[in-house]
Amino acid sequence: MKILERERAVLERYLPGLDTQLAQVPLRELESPETPGIKLFREAGGAGLVIPSDYKGSGATPLEAVRIQRAIGSRSPSLAVATTMHHFSISSLILVADRGGQEWLLLEAIAGQRMLVASGFAEGRPDGRILAPTMTATASADGIRVSGVKRPCSLARSMDLLTASVLVPDTDGGQQLGVALIPSTDPGVTVTPFWSSFALAGAESEQVTVDDVLVPPNLVVLTGAVDSGRLDEVQTAGFVWFELLMTGSYLGAASALVERALTLDKVGVDERLRLVTGIEGAMAAVENIARQVPERQQNEHLLADALLVRYAVQDAIAAVVPRAIELLGGLNFMTGDDIGYLAAAVNGLGFHPPARSRMAGSLIDYLTGSTLRIV
Ligand SMILES: Cc1cc2nc3c(=O)[nH]c(=O)nc-3n(C[C@H](O)[C@H](O)[C@H](O)COP(=O)(O)OP(=O)(O)OC[C@H]3O[C@@H](n4cnc5c(N)ncnc54)[C@H](O)[C@@H]3O)c2cc1C
């Protein structure tokens, strides 16, 4: 048994050949804006990974999905982050389809035609609340007309569809929160550069501008009340999937450093084992959430647990990664970019919504008897 063997075996079962292909490309190339990773993922059939077989997908369970994200993250952190955004979008569509919606048609198309779905949910604006969209929508005879800007939006250059959070006008003059599905080929959709960091540049997190695009009613999924902080069941499940897969992805990146350090004979076995217990303990916590997803994904208590685990994993990564780098030694650091790159990339977990300090008050309130609020 080798570290990451279990995760890579699941990846191989669902997306045969992808791990070998990713392992053959230098990390620097996989993490560059010109990455071949997203294309390889699409060709391997990744689009349908978590789509149930009833909707013509591969039907990976949440537990398998989180292991796959860890395996992919150990080869290409950018690809794991980018594909998390795809699976996150898909997870909400599955729930709506399971409730009798027409979204099954779309899911079958996504799996069959290997379409990639980007998600513009958190706008990446300072102090922006994730449940308060910046996209605007106006009612028209044939649906809604959507305009606005999403940045960063991972998969921007490879997406076939964009899922964008919007405020949907209703018939009595009010507004409801919803998700509009917008084809990337619409002439009103443009992609311009946004991401200027070397870290995670392979996730294609660029700016997507939507200019007066007509979205028919069957491509608008209503999700919940306007920015009350309270989540409906679809939003709750979406967040659970998001936190889970994103956490698994960055654990994969951290695991890549631990994997490198494990083979260093000159480093004491007790030091090497400490790295493994840190990272595997964190993964076990993530897997505990993943195992509960099929039964409890719409339950706010599972989301609260998922958030607590995610923040705990941030701390585990912060403890393990510097130790792994120190053990790997200066020569490993100096003679290539991989170690320094992974050390930078793992910090991305802290930048995904909802930020820990933003949620602190809400989680303490929840743990002392209140309902969970996402702020
Ligand atoms: C690799 C990557 C890919 C991404 N891809 C996408 C994507 O595809 N689609 C998408 O929509 N978004 C995406 N994002 C954007 C991301 O989801 C966030 O929107 C963005 O990182 C938020 O920026 P921020 O952390 O500066 O903002 P802020 O949330 O303002 O946080 C800045 C700091 O202020 C603190 N802070 C903020 N508010 C409070 C408060 N009320 N109380 C206490 N402290 C507070 C935070 O804890 C944090 O330390 C991506 C981000 C990354 C890193």
The ligand as an SDF file (V2000), in Angstrom:
LIG
                    3D

 53 58  0  0  0  0  0  0  0  0999 V2000
   -8.3410   29.3620   -7.0580 C   0  0  0  0  0  0  0  0  0  0  0  0
   -9.6330   30.1300   -6.9010 C   0  0  0  0  0  0  0  0  0  0  0  0
  -10.6510   29.9110   -7.7940 C   0  0  0  0  0  0  0  0  0  0  0  0
  -11.8680   30.5870   -7.6690 C   0  0  0  0  0  0  0  0  0  0  0  0
  -12.8620   30.3250   -8.5680 N   0  0  0  0  0  0  0  0  0  0  0  0
  -14.0690   30.9370   -8.4350 C   0  0  0  0  0  0  0  0  0  0  0  0
  -15.1460   30.6280   -9.3380 C   0  0  0  0  0  0  0  0  0  0  0  0
  -15.0060   29.8050  -10.2560 O   0  0  0  0  0  0  0  0  0  0  0  0
  -16.3240   31.2670   -9.1820 N   0  0  0  0  0  0  0  0  0  0  0  0
  -16.5150   32.1790   -8.1850 C   0  0  0  0  0  0  0  0  0  0  0  0
  -17.6230   32.7060   -8.0870 O   0  0  0  0  0  0  0  0  0  0  0  0
  -15.5220   32.5110   -7.3210 N   0  0  0  0  0  0  0  0  0  0  0  0
  -14.3130   31.8910   -7.4240 C   0  0  0  0  0  0  0  0  0  0  0  0
  -13.2850   32.2160   -6.5460 N   0  0  0  0  0  0  0  0  0  0  0  0
  -13.4510   33.4110   -5.6890 C   0  0  0  0  0  0  0  0  0  0  0  0
  -13.6280   33.1470   -4.2770 C   0  0  0  0  0  0  0  0  0  0  0  0
  -14.7280   32.3190   -4.1960 O   0  0  0  0  0  0  0  0  0  0  0  0
  -13.8560   34.4290   -3.4600 C   0  0  0  0  0  0  0  0  0  0  0  0
  -14.9250   35.1360   -3.9840 O   0  0  0  0  0  0  0  0  0  0  0  0
  -12.6810   35.3660   -3.3540 C   0  0  0  0  0  0  0  0  0  0  0  0
  -11.4910   34.6460   -3.0920 O   0  0  0  0  0  0  0  0  0  0  0  0
  -12.9890   36.3580   -2.2230 C   0  0  0  0  0  0  0  0  0  0  0  0
  -11.9640   37.3080   -2.1210 O   0  0  0  0  0  0  0  0  0  0  0  0
  -11.4340   37.8270   -0.6970 P   0  0  0  0  0  0  0  0  0  0  0  0
  -11.0230   36.6110    0.0860 O   0  0  0  0  0  0  0  0  0  0  0  0
  -10.4150   38.8720   -0.9330 O   0  0  0  0  0  0  0  0  0  0  0  0
  -12.7210   38.5160   -0.0560 O   0  0  0  0  0  0  0  0  0  0  0  0
  -13.2980   38.6470    1.4080 P   0  0  0  0  0  0  0  0  0  0  0  0
  -14.4040   37.6490    1.5930 O   0  0  0  0  0  0  0  0  0  0  0  0
  -13.6660   40.0760    1.5850 O   0  0  0  0  0  0  0  0  0  0  0  0
  -12.1590   38.2600    2.4640 O   0  0  0  0  0  0  0  0  0  0  0  0
  -10.9920   39.0620    2.7010 C   0  0  0  0  0  0  0  0  0  0  0  0
  -10.5810   38.9080    4.1650 C   0  0  0  0  0  0  0  0  0  0  0  0
  -11.4800   39.6370    4.9890 O   0  0  0  0  0  0  0  0  0  0  0  0
  -12.0350   38.7990    5.9680 C   0  0  0  0  0  0  0  0  0  0  0  0
  -13.4520   39.1620    6.1690 N   0  0  0  0  0  0  0  0  0  0  0  0
  -14.3260   39.4750    5.1950 C   0  0  0  0  0  0  0  0  0  0  0  0
  -15.5430   39.7270    5.7350 N   0  0  0  0  0  0  0  0  0  0  0  0
  -15.4250   39.5640    7.0570 C   0  0  0  0  0  0  0  0  0  0  0  0
  -16.3300   39.6880    8.1550 C   0  0  0  0  0  0  0  0  0  0  0  0
  -17.6070   40.0240    7.9540 N   0  0  0  0  0  0  0  0  0  0  0  0
  -15.8750   39.4420    9.3800 N   0  0  0  0  0  0  0  0  0  0  0  0
  -14.5910   39.1110    9.5830 C   0  0  0  0  0  0  0  0  0  0  0  0
  -13.6820   38.9800    8.5970 N   0  0  0  0  0  0  0  0  0  0  0  0
  -14.0850   39.2080    7.3550 C   0  0  0  0  0  0  0  0  0  0  0  0
  -11.8960   37.3840    5.4040 C   0  0  0  0  0  0  0  0  0  0  0  0
  -11.8640   36.4050    6.4070 O   0  0  0  0  0  0  0  0  0  0  0  0
  -10.5940   37.4730    4.6830 C   0  0  0  0  0  0  0  0  0  0  0  0
   -9.5500   37.2740    5.5950 O   0  0  0  0  0  0  0  0  0  0  0  0
  -12.0520   31.5350   -6.6340 C   0  0  0  0  0  0  0  0  0  0  0  0
  -11.0100   31.7640   -5.7080 C   0  0  0  0  0  0  0  0  0  0  0  0
   -9.8080   31.0570   -5.8270 C   0  0  0  0  0  0  0  0  0  0  0  0
   -8.7250   31.3070   -4.8020 C   0  0  0  0  0  0  0  0  0  0  0  0
  1  2  1  0
  2  3  1  0
  2 52  2  0
  3  4  2  0
  4  5  1  0
  4 50  1  0
  5  6  2  0
  6  7  1  0
  6 13  1  0
  7  8  2  0
  7  9  1  0
  9 10  1  0
 10 11  2  0
 10 12  1  0
 12 13  2  0
 13 14  1  0
 14 15  1  0
 14 50  1  0
 15 16  1  0
 16 17  1  0
 16 18  1  0
 18 19  1  0
 18 20  1  0
 20 21  1  0
 20 22  1  0
 22 23  1  0
 23 24  1  0
 24 25  2  0
 24 26  1  0
 24 27  1  0
 27 28  1  0
 28 29  2  0
 28 30  1  0
 28 31  1  0
 31 32  1  0
 32 33  1  0
 33 34  1  0
 33 48  1  0
 34 35  1  0
 35 36  1  0
 35 46  1  0
 36 37  1  0
 36 45  1  0
 37 38  2  0
 38 39  1  0
 39 40  1  0
 39 45  2  0
 40 41  1  0
 40 42  2  0
 42 43  1  0
 43 44  2  0
 44 45  1  0
 46 47  1  0
 46 48  1  0
 48 49  1  0
 50 51  2  0
 51 52  1  0
 52 53  1  0
M  END
$$$$
